Amino acid sequence: MSLADAFEELRGLFRESTRTRIDEMSRCLDALETNARDASALRVFARHVHGLAGLGTTYGYPRISELAEDAEEQIGRGEILLERWRASVEEIKREL
């Protein structure tokens, strides 16, 4: 297997895992919409955002990293911006 083939295989795994993350992130946002104080939902959402911020560019998706970094920054400031985060999740989905 060539290096290019191996990288493309890794990109495929990234896309697959990101689709799973998107589903989980959407569920977290639904939970936060119901209860803005749901610390567990915010923690899981933040974990996924952090992971995408670090991995997107690595696998050739710099826009995914940018979107995730923006959401991560808002979480760090204590802001809960559900509509903005939903839009970011939708844009991440389109980037894949």
Steps between C-alpha positions, in 0.01 A plus 500: 500500500637839405523792741227678302273196528563475872422869549179468298399205716560712811295783347217252448516396864498867600188563289328199652585597858401861431156390382460320832621812683250715309214276612616513861557876483146548368359293788699713745360819350147358525564425868638851557199651330279312746722582797773761455655381829558143379867480593538150359371602157726805496800291605441243224442776242821673613698174474387448141569862408848475648572182306389650171696819562814293523434246228325681216807665351707186552271309265461777244192673640625836632151652498381230741782597736407870470134434578587279794756747636239776490251289698774395743586866563136580578479210745818626666339839552190339650277585208226266387406592145278216386395641163856591409622155606223331301606699195862396559402133529308529171798664332732228631264246347517682164882513515516121512 
